[in-house]
């Protein structure tokens, strides 16, 4: 079964000459710049969008939300669920059913976490510049990350 996951990350930072980036190489440079800059932050809030496509099972699922990061800990609020992790345990709260699922963080190479996406994107994902946009007074860059 082949899964296609498209992770989209919005970051509203000004990076001088990088703001006019249009190519995949420029997308990678922008991501590198964002990763280096965000590594200096104690915490981070970002908007995110997630798409999963499975042609064999006729799945085309799109979700958006907000992510909060602090070290290995994170909180994701995404359409009907809240996912919280302290880096060791993951709590997934399903709002509609008022249910919480608890699991241990998977340390395997195949596991996905917000920090892992931000730090290993260049090894595990292909970055592609999508578009420019504006939000209030900030310039935003839309970059798609596809698994290799």
Protein Blocks (a to p, Z undefined) as FASTA:
>chain_A
ZZdddddddddddehjmmmgcbfklmmmmmmmmmmmmmmpmbdcdddddddddfklopac
ddddddddehjbccddeehiacddehlaccdddfklopacdddddfbfkbccfklmmmmm
mmmpccddfbdcdehjaccdddddddZZ
